[in-house]
Amino acid sequence: MSAAARSKPAVFPRLSPAQRQTLRARLRANIRDAGLTDLALESASQAGPFWELEPTPLVLPATEWTELEAGLRQRARFINALLFDVYGGQLVLREGLLPPEVVLSDSYYRRPCLGLEPDRVHPAMLLRFDLVKTSDGWHVAATHANTPVGLGYAVQNRRFLSQEAGELYRSLPDHQSIINFPLRLLDALKRLAPRIEDPSIVLLTAGPRDPFYAEHSFLARKIGLPLVQGDDLLVLDNRVYFKTIAGLEPVDVIYRRLNDAHIDPVVFSTDRETAGVPGLLHCIRCGHVTVANAIGSGLAESRTLDAYLPRLMRFYLGEKPILPAVPTLTCGDTDQLDLILDAPHEFRLRPAHDPRLGEKIKPVPDLLGPRGLAREVREAPFAYVAQKRLAPLALQPGTKNSPPFRFIAYVLAQEKDYVVMPGGLVHLGADDPPPDRLGLTADAIVIQGSATPIDEAAAAPSRASSPTDVVPAPSTANGHAALGSRTAENLFWLGRYLERAEATARMISILDDVALEEIPARDRRHWLPVWQGLLEATGHAGTQRVSLRTRPHEVFSPELARRMALDAQHTSSIYTSVRLATENARRLRDHLSPEAWVLLPRLVATLDAAHRAQPGTRNIESETITAKTVARVLIDLNAFFGTAERTMVHDAAWYFLRLGSHLERAIMTCSALRHVLGAHQARLAPDREAPELSALLRMLGSQDAYRRLYQAHSQPRFVADLLLRQGAAPRSLYHNLANMLNRLRAIHENRNESDAAELALEEMLNALRALKLDPFFSGPADDGPDAKPPPLGEFLAGLLTRLNTVHSLLSDHYFSHQARVAVSRQAEFQI
């Protein structure tokens, strides 16, 4: 491409109203299907959608980007020099270049961090700058250095638009890629621990209640970091440890997405003690862990600094600003305050810092009214500034109703270099970006110049690069991909809840077929314990009383089916089980594949719609809604497990998901058999035809397996053999216990000794191998009221008790421990 061609502004093809509407609809569907927003929070909010994507991007020519890039690098150098000085020698205060109130009275100044890391020249590793463009050029409107948000959404915007508007993107000249920029972030995090060849890094989040939790999960999954919350980390002997299933893993670097006001409850007063890590600051002071961005970086976000920008930049860099700030005056300077009061309509009076999540700020017009400054401004004048009102340009000048825009850029500090993301996020609208959502956004495209694109350099390191420049694949051999204890427990319960919902759905789906079959009166009393056992196994034991004289249609009424499917108050209904499973899945976004995750929010939406449609409907309509919902549940849950198996890495995370599913299935099979085979008060004849057992096999999804293996009508002896000892039958106890044991052994391949859960599973498997079934079926049935319970019923009851203890054993060893240090790195810290 010639220099003349590069100098021409690239214009994105204009879209017709119909094209724009179609693209918007497809982009909304992509965002929804990717599960990158919290639909529950979004529906409860009155402020509009959390995230919308406009099809038309901002296109930046190479020449314009060169100037922007230089200005952003300069601003990042300045921010880091300021933070290094303010938390170090404080020369800027000693020289009188800043009033002490600007720093020492700032709500984001962390006094305990003074001298915390004296050698750290880049406290702000990742910076976000919000820029506005006017007829006079670009201005920096805001700086974000505490926990900059939006990097993940910028990458996702590019991905969605390049998929849905591929032809339009291909019509542009060559442009720079941003898809792999998160790998640069990972490389920068590794360099924060220079003395460790392969540092252990975690991403610290506030949890699913954070509105940007989906971005935290996306970044963790994109760069392969464990996503942790405060209670996943533990301080022992001045070190930070990550609670994993293998023990306590030492942590070297923490990439925090948690506001530093909550980072260490021991040092900072906070109402969210569980969010941070008690004792973290002392570990930092000892040099055992590094946090990015550094605690206290939020000071650089103060708009008051913009009032002194030229003199500060000359002091630190000896340069003039390439990108000026929005003209700013501080209320703390008497001369500047006079200018504000003389021309109040030319300025916007606002706090020095944007409000935190949930914090209410007095409306800006009330800060400067007819009676002058409001009381809070007079009491803390340096906490308020006046910024000149600018007229930002529209995204598409000359186009009707085109909104003004704000370009959000990201800069990464890497040792002596500063890397600017060649693109970014565009916020559309005249107002500032909201603190708790993205709002309406667009993509930002940088036309490629003569320089090598940044992402090509990142994806293909030169041969002269050092080994630390190459991003290694996560490996369980070094322990850094170890599974967190909380994550393992959430995966385990995800498997249990989904298995429970699937079993209940299958039970309801064939309810009418079985209930309408002609069952002789003499066999009805044998058939009813099948339902009793299945009700207990799926958690519905108290939902319906079952007696030997109850008619089948009285046991399973449409009302009972509705409650089992859609009762929000019942702890084991399909509705509750799927919602609980989805809540667990939301905490596992960094481990679940996107293809598997998207199926669960869709299923929740289906159940919510059915739940809302139930009140006021007629019986026939209610039965139809229930039947359709149950059919959808069966399809979607089977799709989830199939998709997860094909798209998730079969590592410890996958094993714990399947452990929960296998345990729930084993408990259900054992509970159902205990009622059915132990219901008769005498021994069962081995060859008696038992139509109630056909119903049991159908409810357990094992009728086809029975016919293939035994080629006979349903006989108690064969049914017991199938569901107890047949290793090839997916619903048998032996199959599920053996799978659980194999998965536990696979989690720790090199471990020589078995844990308590493995020993319990081995004991149960040995009992099943040694079990002789013939003696239980050697005598005629006797239903006398004084008959003693058969030994098989006692055996199954004991087995069920042992099955219920497996979860406790897993919890003790994998989910709740705090004392074992991971073997993989234990020797490293014994020096």
C-alpha positions in Angstrom: 0.0 0.0 0.0 1.4 3.4 -1.0 1.9 6.3 1.4 -0.8 8.2 -0.5 -3.3 5.5 0.0 -2.5 5.2 3.7 -3.0 8.9 4.2 -6.6 8.8 2.9 -9.1 8.5 5.6 -10.7 5.0 5.5 -14.5 5.2 5.7 -16.7 2.3 6.7 -19.4 1.6 4.1 -22.6 3.3 5.0 -25.5 0.9 5.9 -29.1 1.3 4.9 -31.6 1.4 7.8 -32.7 -2.2 6.9 -29.1 -3.4 7.0 -28.4 -1.6 10.2 -31.5 -3.0 11.9 -30.7 -6.6 10.8 -27.1 -6.3 12.0 -28.2 -4.9 15.4 -30.6 -7.8 15.9 -27.9 -10.4 15.1 -25.4 -8.6 17.4 -27.9 -8.6 20.2 -28.4 -12.3 19.7 -24.6 -12.9 19.8 -24.2 -11.0 23.0 -27.1 -12.8 24.6 -26.1 -16.3 23.4 -22.5 -15.7 24.6 -23.8 -15.2 28.1 -21.6 -12.2 28.6 -24.2 -10.2 30.5 -26.1 -10.9 33.7 -29.6 -11.2 32.4 -31.1 -11.2 35.8 -29.4 -7.9 36.8 -30.2 -6.4 33.4 -33.9 -7.2 33.6 -34.1 -5.7 37.0 -32.4 -2.5 36.0 -34.2 0.6 34.7 -31.1 2.0 33.0 -31.3 0.1 29.8 -29.3 -2.9 28.4 -26.0 -3.7 30.0 -24.2 -3.9 26.6 -25.3 -3.0 23.1 -23.1 -3.1 20.0 -23.5 -0.6 17.1 -22.6 -2.0 13.7 -20.7 1.1 12.5 -17.1 1.2 13.9 -14.8 4.1 14.4 -12.0 3.9 11.7 -8.7 5.5 12.6 -6.2 6.1 9.7 -2.6 5.1 10.3 -1.4 8.7 10.4 -3.9 9.7 13.0 -3.2 6.6 15.0 0.5 7.3 15.1 -0.1 10.6 16.9 -2.6 9.1 19.2 -0.3 6.2 20.1 2.5 8.6 20.9 0.2 10.6 23.1 -1.1 7.5 24.9 2.4 6.2 25.6 3.4 9.6 27.0 0.4 9.7 29.2 1.1 6.2 30.5 4.7 7.1 31.3 3.4 10.2 33.2 0.9 8.3 35.3 3.5 5.7 36.4 6.0 8.4 37.2 3.5 10.2 39.3 2.4 7.1 41.2 6.0 6.0 41.8 6.8 9.5 43.3 3.6 9.9 45.3 4.1 6.5 47.0 7.8 7.0 47.2 9.8 10.2 47.8 6.9 12.6 47.2 9.1 15.1 45.5 6.1 16.7 43.8 4.8 17.7 47.2 8.2 18.8 48.5 8.7 21.0 45.4 5.2 22.6 45.9 4.0 21.6 42.5 0.9 20.1 43.9 -1.1 21.3 46.9 -0.9 18.5 49.6 -4.7 18.3 49.7 -4.8 17.0 46.1 -2.9 13.9 47.2 -3.2 13.4 50.9 -7.0 14.1 51.1 -7.9 12.1 48.0 -10.3 9.3 48.8 -8.2 6.9 46.6 -4.9 7.7 48.2 -3.8 4.7 50.3 -1.5 5.9 53.0 -0.5 2.4 54.1 1.1 1.9 50.7 3.7 4.7 51.2 7.0 3.0 50.6 5.3 -0.4 50.1 7.2 -1.2 46.8 10.1 1.2 46.5 11.6 -0.4 43.4 8.4 -0.8 41.4 8.6 1.8 38.6 5.4 0.7 36.9 2.6 0.7 39.6 -0.1 0.9 36.9 0.6 -2.0 34.5 -2.7 -1.6 32.6 -4.2 1.8 32.0 -7.4 2.9 30.3 -7.8 6.4 28.8 -11.1 7.8 27.6 -10.6 10.3 24.8 -13.1 12.7 23.1 -12.6 14.3 19.7 -13.6 17.9 19.0 -12.9 20.2 16.1 -9.7 21.1 17.9 -8.5 17.5 18.1 -8.3 14.8 20.7 -8.5 15.3 24.4 -8.1 12.9 27.3 -11.3 13.0 29.3 -10.7 10.4 31.9 -8.0 8.0 33.2 -8.7 4.6 34.8 -5.8 3.1 36.7 -7.5 1.2 39.6 -9.3 -1.6 37.9 -9.7 -0.7 34.2 -12.7 -2.4 32.6 -13.6 -3.1 29.0 -10.6 -4.8 27.5 -12.4 -8.1 27.2 -15.5 -6.4 25.7 -13.3 -4.6 23.1 -12.0 -8.0 22.0 -15.5 -9.5 21.9 -16.8 -6.5 19.9 -14.3 -7.1 17.2 -15.0 -10.8 17.2 -18.8 -10.4 16.9 -18.6 -7.7 14.2 -16.0 -9.5 12.1 -18.3 -12.6 12.1 -21.6 -10.8 11.4 -20.3 -8.0 9.2 -17.4 -9.8 7.6 -18.0 -8.4 4.1 -18.0 -4.9 5.4 -14.8 -5.4 7.3 -13.1 -6.9 4.3 -13.9 -3.8 2.3 -11.6 -1.8 4.5 -7.8 -1.6 4.0 -5.7 -3.9 6.1 -6.2 -3.1 9.7 -4.6 -4.2 12.9 -5.8 -7.1 15.0 -6.6 -6.9 18.7 -7.9 -10.5 19.2 -4.7 -11.7 20.9 -3.9 -8.6 22.9 -4.9 -10.4 26.2 -1.8 -12.6 25.6 0.3 -9.4 25.9 -1.4 -8.8 29.2 -0.4 -12.3 30.4 3.2 -11.6 29.3 3.2 -8.4 31.3 1.9 -10.2 34.4 4.7 -12.7 34.2 7.3 -10.0 34.1 6.0 -8.7 37.4 7.8 -11.6 39.1 11.3 -11.4 37.5 13.0 -13.6 40.0 10.6 -16.6 39.3 11.0 -18.4 36.0 7.4 -19.6 35.8 5.3 -17.5 38.3 1.9 -18.6 39.6 -0.7 -16.0 38.6 -4.3 -15.7 39.6 -7.1 -13.2 38.6 -8.9 -11.8 41.7 -12.5 -10.9 41.2 -15.3 -9.6 43.5 -17.4 -12.5 42.3 -20.6 -13.0 40.3 -22.3 -10.0 41.9 -19.8 -7.7 40.1 -21.5 -6.3 37.0 -18.3 -7.0 35.0 -17.8 -10.5 36.3 -18.4 -11.9 32.7 -15.4 -9.9 31.5 -13.3 -11.3 34.4 -14.3 -14.8 33.4 -13.6 -14.2 29.7 -10.1 -12.8 30.4 -9.3 -15.7 32.8 -10.4 -18.2 30.2 -8.6 -16.4 27.3 -5.2 -16.3 29.0 -5.6 -19.4 31.1 -5.5 -18.0 34.7 -7.5 -19.3 37.7 -10.3 -17.0 38.5 -10.4 -16.6 42.3 -12.3 -14.7 45.0 -10.9 -13.4 48.3 -11.9 -16.5 50.3 -10.0 -18.7 47.7 -6.7 -17.1 48.9 -5.1 -17.6 52.3 -2.1 -15.8 54.0 0.3 -18.1 55.9 3.8 -17.1 57.0 3.8 -13.9 55.0 2.8 -15.7 51.8 -0.4 -15.8 49.8 -1.7 -19.3 48.9 -4.4 -20.4 46.6 -6.6 -23.2 47.9 -6.6 -25.9 45.3 -7.7 -29.5 45.3 -4.0 -30.5 45.5 -3.3 -28.3 48.5 -2.2 -24.7 49.1 -0.5 -23.3 46.0 1.8 -20.3 46.5 0.8 -17.2 44.5 3.4 -14.9 42.9 1.2 -12.4 41.0 -2.3 -11.3 41.5 -4.1 -9.5 38.6 -6.9 -7.8 40.6 -10.2 -6.7 39.3 -11.3 -5.9 42.8 -11.4 -2.3 44.0 -8.5 -1.7 46.4 -10.8 -0.3 49.0 -11.8 -3.9 49.7 -8.4 -5.6 49.0 -7.2 -6.1 52.6 -9.8 -5.9 55.4 -7.0 -5.9 58.0 -5.6 -2.5 56.6 -8.6 -0.9 54.9 -12.0 -0.4 56.6 -14.6 -2.1 54.3 -18.1 -3.5 54.5 -17.0 -6.4 52.2 -14.5 -8.3 54.4 -15.0 -11.5 52.4 -14.0 -9.9 49.1 -10.3 -9.3 49.9 -7.4 -11.1 51.3 -6.6 -10.3 55.0 -2.8 -9.8 55.4 -2.1 -9.2 51.7 -0.3 -5.9 52.2 2.2 -7.4 54.5 2.9 -10.1 51.9 3.5 -7.4 49.3 5.9 -5.5 51.7 7.9 -8.7 52.2 8.2 -9.1 48.4 6.5 -12.4 48.2 3.6 -11.3 45.9 3.0 -8.6 43.4 -0.5 -7.1 42.7 -1.4 -5.5 39.4 -2.4 -2.7 39.3 -0.6 -1.7 42.5 -2.9 -0.8 45.4 -3.4 2.9 45.5 -3.3 3.4 41.7 -6.8 4.8 41.8 -5.2 8.2 42.8 -4.2 8.7 39.2 -7.9 8.8 38.2 -8.5 12.1 40.0 -9.6 14.9 37.6 -7.9 17.4 39.9 -4.6 16.3 38.4 -5.7 17.6 35.0 -5.7 21.1 36.4 -2.0 20.9 37.0 -1.1 18.6 34.0 1.3 20.8 32.0 3.6 21.6 35.0 3.4 18.0 36.3 4.4 16.6 32.9 7.3 19.0 32.6 8.4 18.0 36.1 8.3 14.2 35.5 9.1 13.9 31.7 10.4 17.3 30.7 7.8 17.3 27.9 4.6 19.0 26.8 1.4 17.0 26.6 0.9 15.5 23.2 -2.8 14.8 24.1 -4.2 17.6 26.2 -6.7 17.0 29.0 -10.1 18.5 28.9 -9.6 22.0 30.3 -10.0 21.7 34.0 -10.1 24.0 37.0 -10.1 23.0 40.6 -12.3 24.4 43.2 -9.4 24.3 45.7 -7.4 27.0 44.0 -8.8 30.5 44.8 -7.9 32.0 41.4 -9.3 29.1 39.5 -12.5 29.2 41.6 -13.0 32.8 40.6 -12.9 31.8 37.0 -15.5 29.1 37.6 -17.9 31.4 39.4 -17.5 34.1 36.7 -18.5 31.8 33.9 -20.5 28.9 35.5 -22.2 28.0 32.2 -18.9 27.3 30.4 -18.0 24.5 32.9 -19.4 21.3 34.3 -18.9 21.1 38.1 -18.2 17.4 39.1 -16.5 15.3 41.6 -12.8 14.5 41.2 -13.6 10.8 41.1 -16.4 8.9 39.4 -18.7 7.3 41.9 -18.0 3.7 43.0 -20.6 1.0 42.4 -23.6 1.7 44.5 -22.4 5.1 45.6 -24.8 8.0 45.2 -23.4 11.4 44.2 -25.4 14.6 44.5 -26.5 15.7 41.0 -24.0 18.0 39.3 -26.4 21.0 38.8 -27.0 21.1 42.6 -23.3 21.5 43.3 -23.3 25.0 41.8 -26.7 26.7 42.2 -28.1 30.2 42.5 -26.7 30.5 46.0 -23.2 29.5 45.0 -21.2 26.4 45.9 -22.9 23.6 47.7 -21.8 22.8 51.2 -19.9 19.6 50.3 -17.9 21.6 47.7 -17.0 24.2 50.3 -15.9 21.6 52.8 -13.7 19.6 50.4 -12.9 22.0 47.5 -10.0 19.8 46.1 -12.5 17.0 45.7 -14.4 18.9 43.0 -13.4 20.3 39.6 -14.9 22.3 36.8 -14.3 21.0 33.3 -15.0 23.0 30.2 -18.0 21.9 28.2 -16.8 20.4 24.9 -18.6 19.7 21.7 -17.5 16.1 20.8 -17.8 15.1 17.2 -20.3 12.5 16.0 -19.3 9.0 15.0 -20.4 9.6 11.4 -20.2 13.4 10.7 -22.9 14.5 8.3 -25.2 11.6 9.2 -28.6 12.3 10.7 -28.9 11.2 14.4 -25.3 10.0 14.6 -24.4 10.1 18.3 -21.2 11.7 19.7 -18.6 9.2 20.7 -15.8 8.6 23.2 -12.8 6.4 22.3 -11.5 4.1 25.1 -7.9 3.1 24.7 -5.7 0.7 26.6 -2.0 0.9 27.4 0.1 -1.9 28.8 3.4 -1.3 30.7 6.1 -3.9 29.9 9.4 -3.2 31.6 10.8 -0.2 29.8 8.2 -0.4 27.0 4.6 0.8 26.7 2.3 -1.1 24.4 -0.9 0.5 23.1 -3.8 -1.7 22.0 -4.3 -1.0 18.3 -8.0 -0.4 18.6 -10.3 -0.3 21.6 -13.8 0.4 22.7 -16.1 3.2 21.6 -18.8 4.5 23.9 -21.7 6.2 22.1 -23.7 9.0 23.6 -23.2 12.4 25.1 -23.0 11.2 28.7 -20.0 9.5 30.4 -19.8 5.7 30.3 -22.0 4.4 33.2 -20.0 2.9 36.2 -22.0 -0.3 36.3 -22.5 -1.2 32.6 -21.1 -0.7 29.1 -24.0 0.9 27.5 -24.0 1.5 23.7 -20.6 0.6 22.2 -18.9 0.2 18.9 -15.6 -1.1 17.6 -12.5 0.9 16.9 -10.4 -0.1 13.9 -6.8 1.1 13.3 -5.7 1.0 9.7 -2.4 -0.7 9.3 0.6 1.4 8.5 4.2 0.5 7.6 5.0 -0.8 11.2 4.6 -4.4 12.1 1.2 -5.0 13.7 1.5 -5.6 17.4 -0.5 -8.8 17.5 1.6 -10.4 14.7 4.7 -9.6 16.8 3.0 -11.1 19.8 1.9 -14.2 18.0 5.2 -14.9 16.3 8.2 -14.0 18.6 11.5 -13.7 17.0 14.2 -16.3 17.4 16.2 -13.8 19.6 13.4 -13.6 22.1 14.0 -14.9 25.5 12.1 -18.0 26.8 10.0 -15.7 29.0 8.6 -13.9 25.9 6.9 -17.1 24.7 3.6 -17.8 26.3 3.6 -21.4 27.5 0.6 -23.6 27.4 -1.0 -24.1 30.8 0.2 -27.4 32.3 -0.8 -29.3 35.3 2.8 -30.4 35.7 3.9 -27.0 37.1 0.8 -26.8 39.3 -0.3 -23.4 38.0 -3.3 -24.8 36.3 -4.4 -26.5 39.6 -8.1 -26.4 40.2 -9.3 -24.2 43.0 -11.3 -25.8 45.9 -14.3 -23.5 45.5 -14.3 -24.1 41.8 -14.2 -27.9 42.2 -17.1 -27.8 44.6 -19.2 -25.6 42.3 -18.4 -28.0 39.4 -19.4 -31.0 41.6 -22.7 -29.4 42.5 -23.3 -28.3 38.9 -23.2 -32.0 37.9 -25.5 -33.0 40.8 -28.1 -30.4 40.2 -28.3 -31.1 36.4 -28.5 -34.8 37.0 -31.3 -34.3 39.5 -33.2 -32.1 37.1 -32.7 -34.6 34.2 -33.9 -37.5 36.4 -37.0 -35.6 37.5 -37.8 -34.6 33.9 -37.5 -38.1 32.6 -39.7 -39.3 35.5 -42.4 -36.8 34.5 -42.1 -37.3 30.8 -43.3 -41.0 30.9 -45.6 -40.5 33.8 -48.8 -40.4 31.7 -47.8 -43.4 29.6 -47.2 -45.6 32.6 -50.1 -44.4 34.6 -52.5 -45.1 31.7 -51.3 -48.6 31.1 -53.6 -51.4 32.2 -52.1 -52.8 35.4 -54.0 -55.6 37.1 -55.4 -54.8 40.6 -53.3 -57.5 42.2 -50.1 -55.9 40.8 -51.0 -52.3 41.6 -49.7 -52.5 45.1 -46.3 -53.8 43.8 -46.2 -51.0 41.2 -46.7 -48.1 43.7 -43.4 -48.4 45.6 -41.6 -47.7 42.3 -43.0 -44.2 42.4 -42.3 -43.9 46.1 -38.6 -44.8 45.5 -38.3 -42.4 42.6 -40.0 -39.6 44.5 -37.5 -40.0 47.3 -34.5 -40.4 45.0 -35.4 -37.1 43.2 -36.1 -35.2 46.5 -39.9 -35.3 46.3 -40.5 -37.8 49.1 -42.9 -35.4 51.0 -44.7 -34.2 47.9 -47.2 -37.1 47.7 -48.3 -39.8 50.1 -48.2 -43.3 48.6 -50.3 -46.2 50.0 -51.0 -49.7 48.7 -54.6 -48.7 48.1 -53.8 -45.6 46.1 -54.7 -45.6 42.5 -52.0 -44.7 40.0 -53.8 -41.7 38.6 -54.3 -40.5 42.2 -50.5 -40.7 42.9 -49.4 -38.7 39.9 -51.9 -36.0 39.2 -51.2 -33.1 36.7 -50.8 -30.9 39.7 -48.1 -33.0 41.2 -46.3 -33.0 37.8 -46.5 -29.2 37.7 -45.1 -28.9 41.2 -42.2 -31.3 40.4 -41.4 -29.3 37.3 -42.1 -25.6 38.0 -42.5 -25.1 41.7 -40.1 -22.3 42.6 -40.5 -23.1 46.4 -39.5 -26.7 46.1 -35.8 -27.4 46.6 -35.7 -30.3 44.1 -38.1 -29.2 41.4 -36.7 -28.9 37.9 -37.1 -25.2 38.0 -35.1 -24.9 41.2 -32.4 -27.4 40.3 -31.7 -25.8 36.9 -31.5 -22.3 38.5 -29.2 -23.5 41.2 -27.1 -25.3 38.5 -26.9 -22.1 36.4 -25.9 -20.1 39.5 -23.0 -22.5 40.0 -22.2 -22.3 36.3 -21.9 -18.5 36.5 -19.1 -18.9 39.0 -17.3 -21.2 36.6 -17.2 -19.1 33.5 -13.5 -19.5 33.2 -13.8 -23.3 33.2 -17.0 -24.0 31.2 -16.7 -23.7 27.5 -18.8 -20.9 25.9 -20.6 -23.5 23.8 -21.8 -25.4 26.9 -22.5 -22.3 29.0 -24.9 -20.7 26.6 -27.3 -23.6 26.8 -28.0 -23.0 30.5 -29.3 -19.4 30.4 -31.5 -20.4 27.5 -33.0 -23.2 29.6 -33.5 -20.9 32.5 -35.4 -18.4 30.2 -37.6 -21.3 29.1 -38.4 -22.3 32.6 -39.0 -18.7 33.7 -41.5 -18.3 30.9 -43.3 -21.5 31.8 -43.3 -20.6 35.5 -44.9 -17.2 34.7 -47.5 -18.7 32.4 -48.8 -21.2 35.0 -50.9 -19.0 37.3 -54.4 -18.5 36.0 -54.2 -21.1 33.2 -56.7 -23.9 32.8 -55.9 -27.4 33.7 -55.5 -28.5 30.1 -53.3 -25.5 29.3 -51.2 -26.1 32.4 -50.6 -29.8 31.5 -49.5 -28.7 28.0 -47.1 -26.1 29.3 -45.7 -28.6 31.8 -45.3 -31.3 29.1 -43.6 -29.0 26.6 -41.2 -27.6 29.3 -40.2 -31.1 30.5 -39.5 -32.1 26.9 -37.3 -29.0 26.4 -35.4 -29.7 29.7 -34.5 -33.2 28.5 -33.3 -32.0 25.2 -31.2 -29.1 26.6 -29.7 -31.0 29.4 -28.5 -33.8 27.2 -27.2 -31.2 24.8 -25.3 -29.5 27.6 -23.5 -32.7 28.7 -22.8 -33.7 25.1 -21.5 -30.2 24.3 -19.4 -30.0 27.4 -17.8 -33.4 26.8 -16.8 -32.3 23.3 -15.6 -28.8 24.1 -14.2 -28.8 27.6 -10.7 -29.9 28.4 -10.9 -33.3 30.2 -8.9 -32.2 33.2 -9.7 -32.0 36.9 -12.6 -29.5 36.2 -14.3 -32.0 33.9 -13.7 -34.8 36.4 -15.4 -33.0 39.2 -18.4 -32.1 37.0 -18.8 -35.8 36.2 -18.2 -36.8 39.8 -21.3 -34.9 40.9 -23.3 -36.4 38.0 -22.2 -39.9 38.8 -22.8 -39.6 42.6 -26.3 -38.2 42.0 -27.1 -41.0 39.6 -25.8 -43.6 42.0 -27.9 -42.3 44.9 -31.0 -42.2 42.7 -30.5 -45.8 41.5 -29.8 -47.1 45.0 -32.8 -45.3 46.6 -35.2 -46.5 43.9 -34.0 -50.1 44.3 -34.2 -50.0 48.0 -37.9 -49.2 47.8 -38.8 -51.4 44.9 -36.8 -54.6 45.8 -37.2 -54.0 49.5 -40.9 -53.1 49.4 -42.2 -56.7 49.7 -42.0 -58.1 53.2 -40.5 -61.3 52.1 -38.1 -62.7 49.5 -38.9 -62.2 45.9 -39.2 -65.1 43.4 -36.3 -64.7 40.9 -38.4 -65.4 37.8 -41.7 -63.7 38.6 -42.8 -61.3 35.9 -42.9 -57.9 37.5 -44.5 -55.2 35.3 -43.7 -52.6 38.0 -40.0 -53.2 37.3 -40.5 -52.4 33.7 -41.7 -49.0 34.8 -38.6 -48.7 37.0 -36.3 -49.5 34.1 -38.0 -46.9 31.9 -37.8 -44.3 34.6 -34.0 -45.0 35.0 -33.5 -45.0 31.2 -32.3 -48.6 31.3 -35.0 -50.6 29.6 -33.1 -50.9 26.3 -30.0 -52.0 28.2 -31.9 -54.6 30.1 -33.4 -56.1 26.9 -30.1 -56.2 25.1 -28.3 -57.9 28.0 -31.0 -60.4 29.3 -33.6 -60.8 26.5 -36.3 -61.5 29.0 -39.3 -59.9 30.6 -38.6 -57.8 33.7 -37.6 -60.2 36.5 -36.4 -59.1 40.0 -33.2 -61.1 39.8 -32.1 -59.7 36.5 -33.1 -56.1 37.3 -31.1 -56.3 40.5 -28.1 -57.6 38.6 -28.4 -54.9 35.9 -28.7 -52.0 38.3 -26.3 -53.2 41.0 -23.4 -55.0 39.3 -23.5 -54.5 35.5 -20.5 -52.3 34.7 -21.6 -51.7 31.2 -25.0 -50.2 32.2 -24.7 -46.3 32.6 -27.3 -46.3 35.4 -25.9 -49.2 37.4 -24.3 -48.6 40.8 -21.1 -50.4 39.8 -20.7 -48.3 36.6 -21.1 -45.0 38.5 -18.9 -45.9 41.5 -16.2 -47.2 39.2 -16.3 -44.0 37.1 -16.0 -41.9 40.3 -13.0 -43.9 41.5 -11.3 -43.7 38.1 -11.8 -39.9 37.9 -10.5 -39.4 41.4 -7.4 -41.4 40.5 -7.0 -39.4 37.3 -7.0 -36.1 39.2 -3.7 -37.0 40.9 -2.0 -39.4 38.6 1.3 -39.5 40.5 -0.1 -39.9 44.0 0.7 -43.3 45.6 -1.8 -43.3 48.5 -5.6 -43.2 48.2 -7.7 -40.5 50.0 -10.7 -41.3 52.2 -13.2 -40.9 49.3 -11.3 -43.3 47.1 -11.2 -45.9 50.0 -14.9 -45.6 50.5 -15.6 -46.1 46.8 -13.2 -49.1 46.7 -15.0 -50.6 49.7 -18.4 -50.2 48.0 -17.2 -51.7 44.8 -15.7 -54.7 46.6 -19.1 -55.2 48.4 -20.9 -55.2 45.0 -18.4 -57.7 43.5 -18.8 -60.0 46.5 -22.6 -59.7 46.5 -24.5 -63.0 45.8 -28.0 -62.2 44.5 -29.5 -65.7 44.3 -30.2 -66.1 48.1 -32.3 -63.0 48.0 -34.7 -64.5 45.4 -34.9 -68.1 46.5 -38.3 -68.1 48.3 -41.9 -67.2 47.5 -43.2 -63.7 48.2 -45.0 -63.3 51.5 -46.8 -60.0 52.2 -47.8 -60.7 55.7 -47.7 -57.7 58.0 -45.3 -59.4 60.5 -42.7 -60.4 57.9 -39.2 -59.1 58.5 -37.4 -56.8 56.0 -35.4 -58.8 53.4 -31.6 -58.7 53.7 -31.4 -57.1 50.2 -33.3 -54.1 51.5 -31.0 -53.8 54.4 -27.9 -54.1 52.2 -29.2 -51.3 49.9 -30.1 -49.1 52.9 -26.5 -49.5 54.2 -25.1 -48.8 50.7 -27.2 -45.7 50.4 -25.9 -44.4 53.7 -22.3 -44.9 52.5 -23.1 -43.1 49.3 -24.4 -40.1 51.1 -21.1 -39.9 53.1 -19.0 -39.6 49.9 -19.8 -35.9 49.5 -18.6 -35.3 53.0 -15.4 -37.2 52.3 -14.8 -35.2 49.1 -15.5 -32.0 50.9 -13.0 -32.8 53.7 -10.2 -33.6 51.3 -10.8 -31.3 48.3 -13.2 -28.5 49.1 -12.6 -27.4 52.7 -8.9 -28.1 53.4 -6.5 -25.3 54.4 -3.5 -27.1 55.7 -1.8 -29.0 52.8 0.8 -27.2 50.7 0.8 -28.3 47.1 3.6 -30.8 46.6 4.6 -29.4 43.2 6.1 -26.2 44.7 6.5 -27.1 48.4 10.2 -27.8 48.1 10.8 -24.4 46.4 9.8 -22.6 49.7 11.7 -24.7 52.2 14.9 -22.9 51.7 
